[in-house]
Amino acid sequence: MATRSKLKSAARRENADRRPHAIARYIRISSRKIKIVIDLIRGKSVREAQGILQFTPKAASEPVLKLLNSAIANAENNLGLSADTLYVAEVFANQGPTLKRFRPRAKGSASRIRKRTSHITVILDQAK
């Protein structure tokens, strides 16, 4: 069944990304709306990104800010990194599953309502 499974798992652990990250799944905002917000913080320092997200008047800024704070906490608690040296290396939003609902329309017909979800990933790195 599983040939060389110990070697494969050791190689997988060795090649794993060591950068601190956080992932939020099934966020009930479409990925198009989230991408507008995450483009503002890509490549910025962590403190600057937090300031931008706090004062951005978009609905997507709240879950992105919570996710950024989670990634910072992961870096400090799990990897022992200082928050002052971190920056947002990668941030992206992928489309999640779509909830399909129906609204009654004229003459007994119905139209589909798509409630879109998204998955957000924030990856931090140390400034060199």
N, CA, C and O atoms as a GROMACS GRO file, in nm:
protein
  512
    1MET      N    1   0.083  -0.119   0.000
    1MET     CA    2   0.000   0.000   0.000
    1MET      C    3   0.088   0.126   0.000
    1MET      O    4   0.106   0.190  -0.104
    2ALA      N    5   0.141   0.160   0.116
    2ALA     CA    6   0.218   0.285   0.127
    2ALA      C    7   0.366   0.252   0.126
    2ALA      O    8   0.423   0.217   0.229
    3THR      N    9   0.427   0.262   0.010
    3THR     CA   10   0.569   0.233   0.000
    3THR      C   11   0.649   0.357   0.037
    3THR      O   12   0.616   0.468  -0.007
    4ARG      N   13   0.752   0.338   0.116
    4ARG     CA   14   0.842   0.446   0.160
    4ARG      C   15   0.765   0.560   0.226
    4ARG      O   16   0.799   0.677   0.206
    5SER      N   17   0.664   0.528   0.304
    5SER     CA   18   0.581   0.633   0.363
    5SER      C   19   0.659   0.716   0.465
    5SER      O   20   0.634   0.836   0.477
    6LYS      N   21   0.751   0.656   0.538
    6LYS     CA   22   0.831   0.733   0.633
    6LYS      C   23   0.922   0.831   0.562
    6LYS      O   24   0.940   0.945   0.606
    7LEU      N   25   0.980   0.787   0.451
    7LEU     CA   26   1.066   0.878   0.375
    7LEU      C   27   0.987   0.992   0.314
    7LEU      O   28   1.031   1.107   0.312
    8LYS      N   29   0.869   0.958   0.263
    8LYS     CA   30   0.786   1.060   0.201
    8LYS      C   31   0.739   1.164   0.302
    8LYS      O   32   0.739   1.283   0.274
    9SER      N   33   0.698   1.118   0.421
    9SER     CA   34   0.652   1.214   0.522
    9SER      C   35   0.767   1.299   0.574
    9SER      O   36   0.748   1.417   0.605
   10ALA      N   37   0.886   1.241   0.584
   10ALA     CA   38   1.002   1.320   0.626
   10ALA      C   39   1.037   1.425   0.522
   10ALA      O   40   1.070   1.538   0.557
   11ALA      N   41   1.029   1.390   0.395
   11ALA     CA   42   1.057   1.487   0.289
   11ALA      C   43   0.951   1.597   0.286
   11ALA      O   44   0.982   1.713   0.260
   12ARG      N   45   0.826   1.560   0.313
   12ARG     CA   46   0.718   1.659   0.316
   12ARG      C   47   0.739   1.759   0.430
   12ARG      O   48   0.719   1.879   0.414
   13ARG      N   49   0.779   1.706   0.548
   13ARG     CA   50   0.805   1.796   0.661
   13ARG      C   51   0.924   1.887   0.633
   13ARG      O   52   0.925   2.003   0.673
   14GLU      N   53   1.024   1.834   0.564
   14GLU     CA   54   1.144   1.910   0.534
   14GLU      C   55   1.116   2.024   0.438
   14GLU      O   56   1.173   2.132   0.451
   15ASN      N   57   1.028   2.000   0.341
   15ASN     CA   58   0.998   2.100   0.240
   15ASN      C   59   0.881   2.191   0.278
   15ASN      O   60   0.842   2.277   0.199
   16ALA      N   61   0.826   2.173   0.396
   16ALA     CA   62   0.711   2.254   0.437
   16ALA      C   63   0.752   2.400   0.451
   16ALA      O   64   0.865   2.430   0.490
   17ASP      N   65   0.660   2.487   0.419
   17ASP     CA   66   0.686   2.630   0.427
   17ASP      C   67   0.697   2.670   0.574
   17ASP      O   68   0.604   2.645   0.651
   18ARG      N   69   0.805   2.730   0.612
   18ARG     CA   70   0.831   2.766   0.751
   18ARG      C   71   0.780   2.906   0.787
   18ARG      O   72   0.794   2.949   0.901
   19ARG      N   73   0.723   2.975   0.691
   19ARG     CA   74   0.675   3.110   0.718
   19ARG      C   75   0.544   3.105   0.796
   19ARG      O   76   0.463   3.015   0.776
   20PRO      N   77   0.523   3.201   0.887
   20PRO     CA   78   0.396   3.203   0.961
   20PRO      C   79   0.281   3.239   0.869
   20PRO      O   80   0.293   3.326   0.782
   21HIS      N   81   0.169   3.172   0.889
   21HIS     CA   82   0.054   3.197   0.803
   21HIS      C   83  -0.075   3.172   0.880
   21HIS      O   84  -0.075   3.113   0.988
   22ALA      N   85  -0.184   3.217   0.821
   22ALA     CA   86  -0.318   3.191   0.876
   22ALA      C   87  -0.414   3.180   0.759
   22ALA      O   88  -0.398   3.248   0.657
   23ILE      N   89  -0.514   3.093   0.773
   23ILE     CA   90  -0.612   3.069   0.667
   23ILE      C   91  -0.752   3.081   0.726
   23ILE      O   92  -0.782   3.022   0.830
   24ALA      N   93  -0.836   3.157   0.661
   24ALA     CA   94  -0.978   3.166   0.700
   24ALA      C   95  -1.060   3.109   0.585
   24ALA      O   96  -1.046   3.150   0.471
   25ARG      N   97  -1.145   3.013   0.618
   25ARG     CA   98  -1.225   2.948   0.514
   25ARG      C   99  -1.372   2.980   0.532
   25ARG      O  100  -1.418   3.008   0.642
   26TYR      N  101  -1.444   2.975   0.422
   26TYR     CA  102  -1.589   2.993   0.418
   26TYR      C  103  -1.633   3.130   0.471
   26TYR      O  104  -1.732   3.139   0.543
   27ILE      N  105  -1.560   3.235   0.436
   27ILE     CA  106  -1.599   3.371   0.474
   27ILE      C  107  -1.712   3.414   0.380
   27ILE      O  108  -1.701   3.398   0.259
   28ARG      N  109  -1.820   3.467   0.436
   28ARG     CA  110  -1.940   3.495   0.358
   28ARG      C  111  -1.934   3.631   0.286
   28ARG      O  112  -2.028   3.710   0.293
   29ILE      N  113  -1.824   3.656   0.217
   29ILE     CA  114  -1.808   3.772   0.131
   29ILE      C  115  -1.746   3.720   0.003
   29ILE      O  116  -1.662   3.629   0.008
   30SER      N  117  -1.785   3.775  -0.111
   30SER     CA  118  -1.730   3.724  -0.236
   30SER      C  119  -1.581   3.759  -0.246
   30SER      O  120  -1.536   3.859  -0.190
   31SER      N  121  -1.507   3.676  -0.317
   31SER     CA  122  -1.363   3.696  -0.326
   31SER      C  123  -1.329   3.822  -0.405
   31SER      O  124  -1.222   3.879  -0.385
   32ARG      N  125  -1.416   3.867  -0.492
   32ARG     CA  126  -1.391   3.992  -0.566
   32ARG      C  127  -1.386   4.111  -0.471
   32ARG      O  128  -1.302   4.200  -0.488
   33LYS      N  129  -1.474   4.113  -0.373
   33LYS     CA  130  -1.477   4.223  -0.277
   33LYS      C  131  -1.359   4.216  -0.182
   33LYS      O  132  -1.307   4.320  -0.139
   34ILE      N  133  -1.316   4.095  -0.148
   34ILE     CA  134  -1.201   4.080  -0.057
   34ILE      C  135  -1.072   4.119  -0.127
   34ILE      O  136  -0.983   4.176  -0.064
   35LYS      N  137  -1.060   4.090  -0.256
   35LYS     CA  138  -0.937   4.121  -0.330
   35LYS      C  139  -0.910   4.271  -0.335
   35LYS      O  140  -0.794   4.312  -0.342
   36ILE      N  141  -1.014   4.353  -0.332
   36ILE     CA  142  -0.996   4.498  -0.328
   36ILE      C  143  -0.923   4.539  -0.201
   36ILE      O  144  -0.837   4.626  -0.204
   37VAL      N  145  -0.958   4.476  -0.089
   37VAL     CA  146  -0.898   4.510   0.040
   37VAL      C  147  -0.758   4.452   0.053
   37VAL      O  148  -0.668   4.520   0.102
   38ILE      N  149  -0.738   4.328   0.010
   38ILE     CA  150  -0.607   4.266   0.032
   38ILE      C  151  -0.501   4.325  -0.059
   38ILE      O  152  -0.382   4.315  -0.030
   39ASP      N  153  -0.541   4.386  -0.170
   39ASP     CA  154  -0.443   4.454  -0.255
   39ASP      C  155  -0.381   4.574  -0.185
   39ASP      O  156  -0.271   4.616  -0.219
   40LEU      N  157  -0.452   4.631  -0.086
   40LEU     CA  158  -0.401   4.747  -0.014
   40LEU      C  159  -0.286   4.711   0.080
   40LEU      O  160  -0.202   4.796   0.108
   41ILE      N  161  -0.282   4.586   0.130
   41ILE     CA  162  -0.184   4.551   0.234
   41ILE      C  163  -0.070   4.463   0.184
   41ILE      O  164   0.023   4.436   0.259
   42ARG      N  165  -0.076   4.418   0.062
   42ARG     CA  166   0.028   4.326   0.011
   42ARG      C  167   0.163   4.396   0.008
   42ARG      O  168   0.177   4.502  -0.052
   43GLY      N  169   0.263   4.334   0.072
   43GLY     CA  170   0.398   4.389   0.073
   43GLY      C  171   0.425   4.490   0.182
   43GLY      O  172   0.539   4.535   0.197
   44LYS      N  173   0.325   4.528   0.260
   44LYS     CA  174   0.342   4.628   0.366
   44LYS      C  175   0.390   4.562   0.495
   44LYS      O  176   0.378   4.441   0.512
   45SER      N  177   0.445   4.643   0.585
   45SER     CA  178   0.481   4.591   0.716
   45SER      C  179   0.353   4.558   0.792
   45SER      O  180   0.245   4.606   0.757
   46VAL      N  181   0.366   4.478   0.895
   46VAL     CA  182   0.249   4.430   0.968
   46VAL      C  183   0.177   4.545   1.037
   46VAL      O  184   0.054   4.552   1.032
   47ARG      N  185   0.250   4.635   1.100
   47ARG     CA  186   0.188   4.748   1.170
   47ARG      C  187   0.117   4.841   1.073
   47ARG      O  188   0.008   4.890   1.102
   48GLU      N  189   0.178   4.865   0.958
   48GLU     CA  190   0.118   4.951   0.856
   48GLU      C  191  -0.008   4.886   0.799
   48GLU      O  192  -0.108   4.953   0.775
   49ALA      N  193  -0.003   4.755   0.778
   49ALA     CA  194  -0.120   4.683   0.726
   49ALA      C  195  -0.236   4.685   0.826
   49ALA      O  196  -0.351   4.698   0.787
   50GLN      N  197  -0.204   4.674   0.955
   50GLN     CA  198  -0.310   4.682   1.056
   50GLN      C  199  -0.375   4.820   1.056
   50GLN      O  200  -0.497   4.831   1.066
   51GLY      N  201  -0.295   4.924   1.043
   51GLY     CA  202  -0.350   5.059   1.038
   51GLY      C  203  -0.438   5.082   0.916
   51GLY      O  204  -0.542   5.146   0.925
   52ILE      N  205  -0.394   5.029   0.802
   52ILE     CA  206  -0.474   5.044   0.679
   52ILE      C  207  -0.607   4.973   0.694
   52ILE      O  208  -0.711   5.027   0.657
   53LEU      N  209  -0.605   4.851   0.748
   53LEU     CA  210  -0.729   4.773   0.761
   53LEU      C  211  -0.825   4.832   0.863
   53LEU      O  212  -0.946   4.821   0.847
   54GLN      N  213  -0.772   4.894   0.969
   54GLN     CA  214  -0.860   4.952   1.070
   54GLN      C  215  -0.941   5.068   1.015
   54GLN      O  216  -1.054   5.092   1.059
   55PHE      N  217  -0.884   5.142   0.921
   55PHE     CA  218  -0.950   5.262   0.872
   55PHE      C  219  -1.001   5.250   0.729
   55PHE      O  220  -1.030   5.351   0.665
   56THR      N  221  -1.011   5.128   0.678
   56THR     CA  222  -1.068   5.105   0.546
   56THR      C  223  -1.218   5.080   0.561
   56THR      O  224  -1.258   4.987   0.631
   57PRO      N  225  -1.302   5.162   0.497
   57PRO     CA  226  -1.448   5.146   0.515
   57PRO      C  227  -1.509   5.041   0.423
   57PRO      O  228  -1.600   5.071   0.346
   58LYS      N  229  -1.460   4.920   0.430
   58LYS     CA  230  -1.514   4.809   0.352
   58LYS      C  231  -1.551   4.697   0.447
   58LYS      O  232  -1.488   4.680   0.551
   59ALA      N  233  -1.653   4.620   0.412
   59ALA     CA  234  -1.697   4.510   0.497
   59ALA      C  235  -1.590   4.401   0.504
   59ALA      O  236  -1.582   4.330   0.605
   60ALA      N  237  -1.509   4.387   0.400
   60ALA     CA  238  -1.410   4.281   0.397
   60ALA      C  239  -1.289   4.312   0.485
   60ALA      O  240  -1.209   4.222   0.512
   61SER      N  241  -1.274   4.435   0.530
   61SER     CA  242  -1.155   4.470   0.608
   61SER      C  243  -1.156   4.405   0.747
   61SER      O  244  -1.050   4.378   0.803
   62GLU      N  245  -1.274   4.380   0.803
   62GLU     CA  246  -1.281   4.320   0.937
   62GLU      C  247  -1.230   4.176   0.939
   62GLU      O  248  -1.144   4.146   1.021
   63PRO      N  249  -1.278   4.086   0.852
   63PRO     CA  250  -1.223   3.949   0.857
   63PRO      C  251  -1.075   3.944   0.815
   63PRO      O  252  -1.002   3.859   0.864
   64VAL      N  253  -1.032   4.033   0.727
   64VAL     CA  254  -0.891   4.033   0.687
   64VAL      C  255  -0.804   4.079   0.804
   64VAL      O  256  -0.695   4.025   0.824
   65LEU      N  257  -0.851   4.179   0.880
   65LEU     CA  258  -0.776   4.226   0.997
   65LEU      C  259  -0.767   4.116   1.103
   65LEU      O  260  -0.661   4.096   1.162
   66LYS      N  261  -0.877   4.043   1.128
   66LYS     CA  262  -0.874   3.933   1.224
   66LYS      C  263  -0.777   3.824   1.180
   66LYS      O  264  -0.706   3.766   1.262
   67LEU      N  265  -0.773   3.798   1.050
   67LEU     CA  266  -0.683   3.696   0.997
   67LEU      C  267  -0.538   3.740   1.009
   67LEU      O  268  -0.450   3.660   1.041
   68LEU      N  269  -0.511   3.868   0.983
   68LEU     CA  270  -0.375   3.922   0.996
   68LEU      C  271  -0.328   3.913   1.142
   68LEU      O  272  -0.215   3.875   1.168
   69ASN      N  273  -0.417   3.948   1.235
   69ASN     CA  274  -0.381   3.937   1.377
   69ASN      C  275  -0.354   3.792   1.416
   69ASN      O  276  -0.267   3.765   1.499
   70SER      N  277  -0.429   3.699   1.358
   70SER     CA  278  -0.407   3.557   1.385
   70SER      C  279  -0.271   3.512   1.332
   70SER      O  280  -0.201   3.435   1.398
   71ALA      N  281  -0.234   3.558   1.214
   71ALA     CA  282  -0.103   3.523   1.157
   71ALA      C  283   0.010   3.580   1.242
   71ALA      O  284   0.114   3.516   1.259
   72ILE      N  285  -0.009   3.701   1.294
   72ILE     CA  286   0.093   3.762   1.382
   72ILE      C  287   0.107   3.680   1.509
   72ILE      O  288   0.218   3.655   1.555
   73ALA      N  289  -0.006   3.639   1.568
   73ALA     CA  290  -0.002   3.558   1.689
   73ALA      C  291   0.064   3.423   1.662
   73ALA      O  292   0.138   3.373   1.747
   74ASN      N  293   0.040   3.365   1.546
   74ASN     CA  294   0.106   3.238   1.510
   74ASN      C  295   0.256   3.257   1.502
   74ASN      O  296   0.333   3.171   1.546
   75ALA      N  297   0.300   3.371   1.445
   75ALA     CA  298   0.443   3.397   1.431
   75ALA      C  299   0.509   3.414   1.568
   75ALA      O  300   0.619   3.364   1.592
   76GLU      N  301   0.440   3.485   1.658
   76GLU     CA  302   0.500   3.511   1.789
   76GLU      C  303   0.498   3.387   1.878
   76GLU      O  304   0.598   3.356   1.943
   77ASN      N  305   0.386   3.315   1.881
   77ASN     CA  306   0.373   3.203   1.974
   77ASN      C  307   0.436   3.074   1.924
   77ASN      O  308   0.497   3.001   2.001
   78ASN      N  309   0.421   3.045   1.795
   78ASN     CA  310   0.470   2.917   1.742
   78ASN      C  311   0.614   2.922   1.695
   78ASN      O  312   0.688   2.824   1.711
   79LEU      N  313   0.655   3.035   1.638
   79LEU     CA  314   0.789   3.043   1.580
   79LEU      C  315   0.881   3.137   1.655
   79LEU      O  316   1.000   3.143   1.624
   80GLY      N  317   0.829   3.210   1.754
   80GLY     CA  318   0.913   3.299   1.833
   80GLY      C  319   0.965   3.420   1.758
   80GLY      O  320   1.073   3.470   1.790
   81LEU      N  321   0.893   3.469   1.659
   81LEU     CA  322   0.935   3.586   1.582
   81LEU      C  323   0.878   3.713   1.643
   81LEU      O  324   0.774   3.710   1.709
   82SER      N  325   0.947   3.823   1.621
   82SER     CA  326   0.899   3.952   1.669
   82SER      C  327   0.807   4.015   1.565
   82SER      O  328   0.835   4.008   1.445
   83ALA      N  329   0.698   4.076   1.611
   83ALA     CA  330   0.602   4.136   1.518
   83ALA      C  331   0.659   4.258   1.448
   83ALA      O  332   0.610   4.298   1.343
   84ASP      N  333   0.763   4.319   1.505
   84ASP     CA  334   0.821   4.440   1.446
   84ASP      C  335   0.897   4.411   1.317
   84ASP      O  336   0.912   4.499   1.233
   85THR      N  337   0.945   4.287   1.300
   85THR     CA  338   1.024   4.254   1.183
   85THR      C  339   0.943   4.186   1.072
   85THR      O  340   0.999   4.148   0.970
   86LEU      N  341   0.812   4.171   1.092
   86LEU     CA  342   0.731   4.097   0.996
   86LEU      C  343   0.669   4.189   0.892
   86LEU      O  344   0.642   4.306   0.918
   87TYR      N  345   0.647   4.134   0.772
   87TYR     CA  346   0.572   4.202   0.668
   87TYR      C  347   0.482   4.101   0.598
   87TYR      O  348   0.500   3.980   0.611
   88VAL      N  349   0.384   4.152   0.524
   88VAL     CA  350   0.287   4.066   0.455
   88VAL      C  351   0.351   4.021   0.324
   88VAL      O  352   0.356   4.097   0.227
   89ALA      N  353   0.400   3.898   0.322
   89ALA     CA  354   0.469   3.846   0.203
   89ALA      C  355   0.368   3.808   0.095
   89ALA      O  356   0.383   3.847  -0.021
   90GLU      N  357   0.266   3.733   0.133
   90GLU     CA  358   0.164   3.690   0.038
   90GLU      C  359   0.029   3.701   0.103
   90GLU      O  360   0.014   3.672   0.222
   91VAL      N  361  -0.070   3.742   0.027
   91VAL     CA  362  -0.208   3.740   0.073
   91VAL      C  363  -0.295   3.718  -0.050
   91VAL      O  364  -0.280   3.789  -0.150
   92PHE      N  365  -0.385   3.621  -0.043
   92PHE     CA  366  -0.472   3.594  -0.158
   92PHE      C  367  -0.605   3.540  -0.110
   92PHE      O  368  -0.617   3.485  -0.001
   93ALA      N  369  -0.706   3.558  -0.195
   93ALA     CA  370  -0.841   3.511  -0.166
   93ALA      C  371  -0.887   3.423  -0.281
   93ALA      O  372  -0.885   3.463  -0.397
   94ASN      N  373  -0.929   3.303  -0.248
   94ASN     CA  374  -0.982   3.210  -0.347
   94ASN      C  375  -1.132   3.195  -0.328
   94ASN      O  376  -1.185   3.219  -0.219
   95GLN      N  377  -1.198   3.155  -0.434
   95GLN     CA  378  -1.342   3.138  -0.428
   95GLN      C  379  -1.377   3.010  -0.354
   95GLN      O  380  -1.318   2.905  -0.378
   96GLY      N  381  -1.474   3.022  -0.263
   96GLY     CA  382  -1.523   2.906  -0.189
   96GLY      C  383  -1.651   2.854  -0.251
   96GLY      O  384  -1.688   2.896  -0.361
   97PRO      N  385  -1.720   2.765  -0.183
   97PRO     CA  386  -1.846   2.714  -0.237
   97PRO      C  387  -1.953   2.823  -0.238
   97PRO      O  388  -1.952   2.913  -0.153
   98THR      N  389  -2.043   2.814  -0.332
   98THR     CA  390  -2.151   2.912  -0.347
   98THR      C  391  -2.280   2.852  -0.294
   98THR      O  392  -2.320   2.743  -0.334
   99LEU      N  393  -2.346   2.925  -0.203
   99LEU     CA  394  -2.476   2.882  -0.154
   99LEU      C  395  -2.582   2.929  -0.253
   99LEU      O  396  -2.583   3.046  -0.291
  100LYS      N  397  -2.669   2.840  -0.295
  100LYS     CA  398  -2.769   2.875  -0.396
  100LYS      C  399  -2.906   2.884  -0.330
  100LYS      O  400  -2.953   2.789  -0.266
  101ARG      N  401  -2.968   2.998  -0.345
  101ARG     CA  402  -3.101   3.023  -0.290
  101ARG      C  403  -3.192   3.070  -0.402
  101ARG      O  404  -3.143   3.109  -0.509
  102PHE      N  405  -3.323   3.068  -0.380
  102PHE     CA  406  -3.418   3.110  -0.483
  102PHE      C  407  -3.510   3.217  -0.430
  102PHE      O  408  -3.551   3.214  -0.314
  103ARG      N  409  -3.544   3.312  -0.517
  103ARG     CA  410  -3.638   3.419  -0.484
  103ARG      C  411  -3.757   3.408  -0.579
  103ARG      O  412  -3.738   3.395  -0.700
  104PRO      N  413  -3.879   3.413  -0.525
  104PRO     CA  414  -3.997   3.406  -0.612
  104PRO      C  415  -4.005   3.528  -0.704
  104PRO      O  416  -3.976   3.640  -0.663
  105ARG      N  417  -4.044   3.504  -0.828
  105ARG     CA  418  -4.058   3.612  -0.926
  105ARG      C  419  -4.200   3.608  -0.984
  105ARG      O  420  -4.284   3.530  -0.940
  106ALA      N  421  -4.222   3.692  -1.079
  106ALA     CA  422  -4.356   3.705  -1.138
  106ALA      C  423  -4.394   3.579  -1.216
  106ALA      O  424  -4.308   3.506  -1.266
  107LYS      N  425  -4.524   3.555  -1.226
  107LYS     CA  426  -4.582   3.446  -1.305
  107LYS      C  427  -4.536   3.308  -1.256
  107LYS      O  428  -4.523   3.215  -1.336
  108GLY      N  429  -4.511   3.296  -1.127
  108GLY     CA  430  -4.478   3.165  -1.070
  108GLY      C  431  -4.337   3.117  -1.098
  108GLY      O  432  -4.307   3.000  -1.072
  109SER      N  433  -4.252   3.202  -1.149
  109SER     CA  434  -4.114   3.159  -1.175
  109SER      C  435  -4.027   3.194  -1.055
  109SER      O  436  -4.074   3.252  -0.956
  110ALA      N  437  -3.901   3.158  -1.064
  110ALA     CA  438  -3.807   3.187  -0.956
  110ALA      C  439  -3.673   3.223  -1.016
  110ALA      O  440  -3.638   3.176  -1.125
  111SER      N  441  -3.598   3.306  -0.946
  111SER     CA  442  -3.463   3.339  -0.991
  111SER      C  443  -3.364   3.296  -0.884
  111SER      O  444  -3.395   3.297  -0.765
  112ARG      N  445  -3.247   3.258  -0.927
  112ARG     CA  446  -3.143   3.206  -0.838
  112ARG      C  447  -3.067   3.321  -0.774
  112ARG      O  448  -3.032   3.418  -0.842
  113ILE      N  449  -3.041   3.310  -0.645
  113ILE     CA  450  -2.954   3.403  -0.573
  113ILE      C  451  -2.829   3.325  -0.536
  113ILE      O  452  -2.838   3.217  -0.477
  114ARG      N  453  -2.713   3.379  -0.569
  114ARG     CA  454  -2.586   3.314  -0.537
  114ARG      C  455  -2.523   3.385  -0.420
  114ARG      O  456  -2.489   3.503  -0.430
  115LYS      N  457  -2.506   3.315  -0.309
  115LYS     CA  458  -2.439   3.371  -0.192
  115LYS      C  459  -2.298   3.315  -0.192
  115LYS      O  460  -2.275   3.200  -0.156
  116ARG      N  461  -2.204   3.397  -0.232
  116ARG     CA  462  -2.068   3.351  -0.255
  116ARG      C  463  -1.985   3.352  -0.126
  116ARG      O  464  -2.005   3.436  -0.038
  117THR      N  465  -1.893   3.257  -0.116
  117THR     CA  466  -1.801   3.251  -0.004
  117THR      C  467  -1.659   3.254  -0.057
  117THR      O  468  -1.637   3.240  -0.178
  118SER      N  469  -1.563   3.271   0.032
  118SER     CA  470  -1.424   3.276  -0.010
  118SER      C  471  -1.333   3.222   0.099
  118SER      O  472  -1.370   3.216   0.216
  119HIS      N  473  -1.213   3.183   0.058
  119HIS     CA  474  -1.108   3.137   0.147
  119HIS      C  475  -0.994   3.238   0.138
  119HIS      O  476  -0.946   3.268   0.028
  120ILE      N  477  -0.950   3.292   0.252
  120ILE     CA  478  -0.844   3.393   0.255
  120ILE      C  479  -0.720   3.333   0.319
  120ILE      O  480  -0.730   3.261   0.419
  121THR      N  481  -0.603   3.361   0.262
  121THR     CA  482  -0.475   3.315   0.317
  121THR      C  483  -0.382   3.434   0.332
  121THR      O  484  -0.366   3.514   0.240
  122VAL      N  485  -0.319   3.445   0.451
  122VAL     CA  486  -0.218   3.548   0.476
  122VAL      C  487  -0.090   3.477   0.514
  122VAL      O  488  -0.089   3.394   0.605
  123ILE      N  489   0.019   3.509   0.445
  123ILE     CA  490   0.151   3.453   0.474
  123ILE      C  491   0.245   3.568   0.506
  123ILE      O  492   0.262   3.660   0.426
  124LEU      N  493   0.307   3.562   0.622
  124LEU     CA  494   0.399   3.666   0.666
  124LEU      C  495   0.544   3.618   0.646
  124LEU      O  496   0.570   3.499   0.629
  125ASP      N  497   0.636   3.713   0.650
  125ASP     CA  498   0.778   3.679   0.641
  125ASP      C  499   0.857   3.786   0.714
  125ASP      O  500   0.807   3.896   0.739
  126GLN      N  501   0.981   3.754   0.748
  126GLN     CA  502   1.067   3.850   0.816
  126GLN      C  503   1.134   3.940   0.715
  126GLN      O  504   1.180   3.894   0.610
  127ALA      N  505   1.139   4.070   0.747
  127ALA     CA  506   1.212   4.165   0.662
  127ALA      C  507   1.361   4.139   0.679
  127ALA      O  508   1.410   4.118   0.790
  128LYS      N  509   1.429   4.140   0.568
  128LYS     CA  510   1.572   4.106   0.572
  128LYS      C  511   1.659   4.227   0.593
  128LYS      O  512   1.781   4.215   0.599
   0.00000   0.00000   0.00000
